[in-house]
Amino acid sequence: MKNIKVVILVAILALCGMGLHAQSAEFTPTTKGYALEAPVDTAKFAKCAKVALLRNNWIIDSIESGAITAHFEKSNGLIRAVIKVTFNSEAYSIVYVDSKNLDVDLKYGYIHRNYVRWVSNLNKNIYTLYLTE
């Protein structure tokens, strides 16, 4: 009887572990932006990036020459992601800065799948706005 309880407990823990892993996705801390025809108009790009960030519910923290830092929050700040959109006359990137409760593992390149979706959507929006602006 005791062995059955141990087997059931191990099975439950294994299923819970698989469920947590299912929430993770592979990622690299730097997401390259879509290819833009060089030279990139950095003033136009900065404007498009700001609009895309706001449309996707990112909060802009700082704006510097060639970089915009922003964060995204869910559940009253329980979940948080911080990124930096960097750009120059040749290309742009979205760089992971920090997060809270997104189960990030930089060593093995994993983070909660929602982060990957948020950054992917932002990347598409920036690109589309830049092309249509």
C-alpha positions as CSV (number, residue, x, y, z in Angstrom):
1,M,0.0,0.0,0.0
2,K,2.8,2.4,0.9
3,N,4.6,1.6,-2.4
4,I,1.4,2.5,-4.4
5,K,1.2,5.9,-2.6
6,V,4.8,6.6,-3.5
7,V,4.2,5.7,-7.1
8,I,1.2,7.9,-7.3
9,L,3.0,10.8,-5.7
10,V,5.9,10.4,-8.1
11,A,3.5,10.3,-11.1
12,I,1.7,13.5,-9.9
13,L,5.0,15.3,-9.4
14,A,6.1,14.2,-12.9
15,L,2.9,15.5,-14.5
16,C,3.2,18.8,-12.6
17,G,6.8,19.1,-13.9
18,M,5.7,18.4,-17.5
19,G,3.0,21.1,-17.1
20,L,5.5,23.7,-16.0
21,H,7.9,22.8,-18.8
22,A,5.0,23.1,-21.3
23,Q,4.7,26.8,-20.3
24,S,8.3,27.4,-21.3
25,A,9.7,28.2,-24.8
26,E,13.2,28.5,-26.2
27,F,14.4,32.0,-26.7
28,T,17.5,34.0,-27.2
29,P,17.9,37.2,-25.2
30,T,18.2,39.3,-28.4
31,T,15.5,39.1,-31.0
32,K,16.7,40.4,-34.3
33,G,14.2,42.7,-36.0
34,Y,12.9,42.1,-39.5
35,A,15.2,43.3,-42.3
36,L,14.6,46.9,-43.2
37,E,16.1,48.6,-46.3
38,A,19.2,50.5,-45.2
39,P,19.7,53.2,-44.3
40,V,17.0,53.0,-41.7
41,D,15.5,56.4,-40.9
42,T,16.2,56.3,-37.1
43,A,13.8,59.2,-36.3
44,K,10.9,57.4,-38.2
45,F,11.9,54.1,-36.6
46,A,11.9,55.6,-33.1
47,K,8.4,57.0,-33.7
48,C,7.1,53.7,-35.0
49,A,8.7,51.7,-32.2
50,K,7.1,54.0,-29.6
51,V,3.6,53.7,-31.2
52,A,4.0,49.9,-31.5
53,L,5.1,49.6,-27.8
54,L,2.1,51.6,-26.6
55,R,-0.4,49.7,-28.9
56,N,0.9,46.4,-27.4
57,N,0.5,47.7,-23.8
58,W,4.2,48.1,-23.1
59,I,5.1,51.0,-20.8
60,I,8.0,53.1,-22.0
61,D,10.5,53.7,-19.2
62,S,13.3,55.6,-21.0
63,I,14.2,56.9,-24.4
64,E,17.8,57.4,-25.4
65,S,19.6,57.8,-28.7
66,G,19.3,54.5,-30.4
67,A,17.4,52.7,-27.6
68,I,14.0,52.6,-26.0
69,T,13.5,50.7,-22.7
70,A,10.0,49.5,-21.8
71,H,8.2,47.0,-19.6
72,F,5.1,44.9,-19.8
73,E,3.1,43.9,-16.7
74,K,0.3,41.5,-16.0
75,S,-1.7,40.6,-12.9
76,N,-1.0,43.9,-11.1
77,G,2.8,43.6,-11.5
78,L,3.1,40.0,-10.5
79,I,4.3,39.2,-14.0
80,R,6.8,41.6,-15.6
81,A,9.1,41.7,-18.6
82,V,11.6,44.5,-19.3
83,I,13.1,44.9,-22.8
84,K,15.2,47.4,-24.7
85,V,14.6,48.1,-28.4
86,T,17.9,49.1,-29.9
87,F,18.3,50.6,-33.4
88,N,20.7,52.3,-35.7
89,S,20.8,53.1,-39.4
90,E,21.3,49.5,-40.4
91,A,19.0,47.3,-38.2
92,Y,17.1,47.0,-34.9
93,S,16.8,44.4,-32.2
94,I,14.6,43.7,-29.1
95,V,16.8,42.8,-26.2
96,Y,15.6,41.0,-23.0
97,V,16.7,43.0,-19.9
98,D,14.9,41.5,-16.9
99,S,11.7,39.7,-15.9
100,K,9.7,38.7,-12.9
101,N,7.8,35.4,-12.6
102,L,8.5,34.4,-16.2
103,D,10.6,31.4,-15.3
104,V,13.6,32.6,-17.3
105,D,16.7,30.4,-17.6
106,L,19.3,32.3,-19.5
107,K,21.8,29.5,-19.3
108,Y,19.6,27.1,-21.2
109,G,17.6,29.7,-23.1
110,Y,14.1,29.2,-21.8
111,I,11.4,31.6,-20.7
112,H,7.6,31.5,-20.3
113,R,6.0,31.2,-23.8
114,N,4.0,34.4,-23.3
115,Y,7.2,36.5,-23.4
116,V,8.1,35.0,-26.7
117,R,4.6,35.8,-28.0
118,W,4.7,39.4,-26.7
119,V,8.1,40.1,-28.3
120,S,7.1,38.5,-31.5
121,N,3.9,40.5,-31.8
122,L,5.8,43.7,-30.9
123,N,8.4,42.9,-33.6
124,K,5.8,42.4,-36.2
125,N,4.0,45.6,-35.2
126,I,7.2,47.7,-35.4
127,Y,8.0,46.3,-38.8
128,T,4.5,46.9,-40.2
129,L,4.3,50.4,-38.8
130,Y,7.8,51.3,-40.2
131,L,6.8,50.0,-43.7
132,T,3.4,51.8,-43.8
133,E,4.5,55.1,-42.1
